[in-house]
Amino acid sequence: MAGHSDYTPSNGFSRWLDTRLPILRFAHDTMISFPTPRNLNFWYAFGAILTFCLMMQIITGIVLAMHYVPSSTLAFDSVEKIMRDVNYGWLMRYLHANGASMFFLAVYVHIFRGLYYGSYKAPREVLWILGVIIYLLMMATAFLGYVLPWGQMSFWGATVITNLFSSIDQIVPHAGTAITTWLWGGYAVGGPTLNRFFSLHYLLPFVILGVVGLHIWALHVPGNNNPLGIDVKGPQDTVPFHPYYTVKDAFYISLFALLFAYLVFFKPNFVANPDNYFPANPLQTPPHIVPEWYLLPFYAMLRAVPQKLMGVIVLFGAIVTLALIPWLDTSRVRSLRFRPMLRPFFWVLVANCILLGYLGSKEPQAVWVIGGAHIELLWVARVATLYYYGFFWLILPIVGLIEHPLPLPESISKAVLGGDAGVAAAE
Amino acid sequence: MRIAQRLGLAVGAGLVVAALWAGAASTATAQNSQPDLSKVTKGEALPVKDVSFSFQGMFGVYNKAALQRGFQVYKEVCSACHSMNLVAIGDLGERGGPDFTPAQVKAIAASYKVPAGPNSMGQTTDANGQPLMRTATPADHFPPPFANVEAARFANNGAVPPDMSLLAKALHGGPARIYSIVTGFNLKPPPGFKVAPGKFFNPYFPGWNISMPPPLTDGSVTYTDGTKATLDQEAHDVATFLMWCAEPKLDQRKRIGLEVMIFLVVLSGLLYASYRRVWRDIH
């Protein structure tokens, strides 16, 4: 999509097609000859891995939808019918359920990789924001999908999350309740809720697919960032996407699939909450309602704030903050390799997010006893939430202004190959 | 570049190893000695007993004899109060399951009565309003012991015995939880803990008060295969059977899983070799 095209139609048909719909030229330019920095490492494989995850979810999801019944009286049993009576139905369902976890695992690596190498900075702000939108859509899709098996955690998770909207009552009286009733299609989570959640759960993945298209488009205009965070200076800095990155991505996808397969075939319920194997019961609240692991950090933030509306604002603010990072970071240097002052703060942020996830999985009144001292986890969650916000709103702008970055290499090829770049770069 | 590559590989391999390790560690969480109830939070379910099953681990499959014995315990004891709505009688003949012969499955089916369809007069009940019944076939699911939730509640002192089809996956601790609860009735409540009226003390059950009376004792059943029916044996067998009810495709899943893993290891090796070859001239 950027620069000139070196596509030459190889036969009569492709010459004919090229002057009418240059779709083969487009495919060639984006997936074969696309100039890609030659120094992309393992962490850059997660874009391809995420594409693999999305396709996996869509394909298994379409098969599951052929057998699933979105009705409050039949949903639970229809899922069990898939597990027992549909040929390889258990495989489809376990792939889909664990696929969601693998998808989020990959997206978290992808996001932190973008943060580490400064991939959000000019000229890639739109690319980054599209990524945040995809992440938001993924969370919505995962939440909607989790409701569909209509187990206890499905039902009560849906109740908790949809009730967040009722906090709007504190700004506009009755508006929040009205929105919640509208979302539910009634006065409580029930059959109509399940029906519309199924409809939306089928819709959103294709919205994600569309935004992923935009994401890749926005990637192909400036081209990939790279671990050095410096711009591509010329052809000696790049290699064609195929075969160099197709083979490298394929290798890492295969490793990722190995972990995925281990979960699906040997620990299929490892990340699942056992309570969801009890059918939804509106009259019996489970003692401990928790979301899936990938939403736990946000759940911890929500519960860290004593006031409901403020909790919801903190929760959504955490995601909005991500979209603003391109303007919160004041440094001109992209890669943290050359930013010694910010680097430790980054790793604390990673640890902090994992800590928030852990805190989200604990009972809100839980206590740590360390050497006789009682530490309320609620307060740990408050400190962790403050650090999350503090990193983006204080540390990122301030460190960028006062930090002395290390000297940047002259070019990617110089850094990769040492002195005589031009000679060795011959392919 | 080289270092980043190695790091990438190391992290990839590390993820796999971590998952394997976490999997192995998660199956071994327990203690078997008499628990000291005065030291734990009252009402908080004890960790499950340290009990191992044939179907654990990457290569673990169901023990056919244990499944057949477990079915006997279910049929003669559990099914008096617990339904098994999701399992068909014919499933008992599945390979990778209890694997009863077709003749045995037919005989088992014939021992159950299920509501019949309308008769030639279009009636589904007899003159007394009782539903017309017929002999079950392997295609029928196990008939529930109570007509509905209200009847179940009425017959059980206000508590509804949960359906058993998914119990081994729905309880925290899985089949080991079932084993622990069934064998966990012989403990004395600690001082200061009052057992609710009509309930039974069981510290392996959340809240420690359970509505189910001790279901099994030594000799509750007489095993057809001659195995000595101790409480421990019965509990272990029925936990195995209930795991099969909850996860009937486990054997098939692990067999295919092994094939998939071997395929992916070979594929990864080939892709790695291709990757090194393609990139050979670049560095």
Boltz contact constraints between the chains, C-beta under 6 A:
constraints:
  - contact:
      token1: [A, 39]
      token2: [B, 1]
      max_distance: 6.0
  - contact:
      token1: [A, 41]
      token2: [B, 4]
      max_distance: 6.0
  - contact:
      token1: [A, 41]
      token2: [B, 8]
      max_distance: 6.0
  - contact:
      token1: [A, 42]
      token2: [B, 8]
      max_distance: 6.0
  - contact:
      token1: [A, 80]
      token2: [B, 86]
      max_distance: 6.0
  - contact:
      token1: [A, 90]
      token2: [B, 249]
      max_distance: 6.0
  - contact:
      token1: [A, 243]
      token2: [B, 278]
      max_distance: 6.0
  - contact:
      token1: [A, 247]
      token2: [B, 274]
      max_distance: 6.0
  - contact:
      token1: [A, 247]
      token2: [B, 275]
      max_distance: 6.0
  - contact:
      token1: [A, 247]
      token2: [B, 278]
      max_distance: 6.0
  - contact:
      token1: [A, 248]
      token2: [B, 275]
      max_distance: 6.0
  - contact:
      token1: [A, 250]
      token2: [B, 271]
      max_distance: 6.0
  - contact:
      token1: [A, 251]
      token2: [B, 271]
      max_distance: 6.0
  - contact:
      token1: [A, 251]
      token2: [B, 272]
      max_distance: 6.0
  - contact:
      token1: [A, 251]
      token2: [B, 275]
      max_distance: 6.0
  - contact:
      token1: [A, 254]
      token2: [B, 267]
      max_distance: 6.0
  - contact:
      token1: [A, 254]
      token2: [B, 268]
      max_distance: 6.0
  - contact:
      token1: [A, 254]
      token2: [B, 271]
      max_distance: 6.0
  - contact:
      token1: [A, 255]
      token2: [B, 12]
      max_distance: 6.0
  - contact:
      token1: [A, 255]
      token2: [B, 268]
      max_distance: 6.0
  - contact:
      token1: [A, 257]
      token2: [B, 264]
      max_distance: 6.0
  - contact:
      token1: [A, 258]
      token2: [B, 16]
      max_distance: 6.0
  - contact:
      token1: [A, 258]
      token2: [B, 264]
      max_distance: 6.0
  - contact:
      token1: [A, 259]
      token2: [B, 15]
      max_distance: 6.0
  - contact:
      token1: [A, 259]
      token2: [B, 16]
      max_distance: 6.0
  - contact:
      token1: [A, 259]
      token2: [B, 19]
      max_distance: 6.0
  - contact:
      token1: [A, 261]
      token2: [B, 260]
      max_distance: 6.0
  - contact:
      token1: [A, 261]
      token2: [B, 261]
      max_distance: 6.0
  - contact:
      token1: [A, 261]
      token2: [B, 264]
      max_distance: 6.0
  - contact:
      token1: [A, 262]
      token2: [B, 19]
      max_distance: 6.0
  - contact:
      token1: [A, 265]
      token2: [B, 253]
      max_distance: 6.0
  - contact:
      token1: [A, 265]
      token2: [B, 257]
      max_distance: 6.0
  - contact:
      token1: [A, 266]
      token2: [B, 58]
      max_distance: 6.0
  - contact:
      token1: [A, 266]
      token2: [B, 257]
      max_distance: 6.0
  - contact:
      token1: [A, 267]
      token2: [B, 23]
      max_distance: 6.0
  - contact:
      token1: [A, 274]
      token2: [B, 170]
      max_distance: 6.0
  - contact:
      token1: [A, 274]
      token2: [B, 172]
      max_distance: 6.0
  - contact:
      token1: [A, 277]
      token2: [B, 166]
      max_distance: 6.0
  - contact:
      token1: [A, 277]
      token2: [B, 169]
      max_distance: 6.0
  - contact:
      token1: [A, 277]
      token2: [B, 170]
      max_distance: 6.0
  - contact:
      token1: [A, 278]
      token2: [B, 170]
      max_distance: 6.0
  - contact:
      token1: [A, 416]
      token2: [B, 1]
      max_distance: 6.0
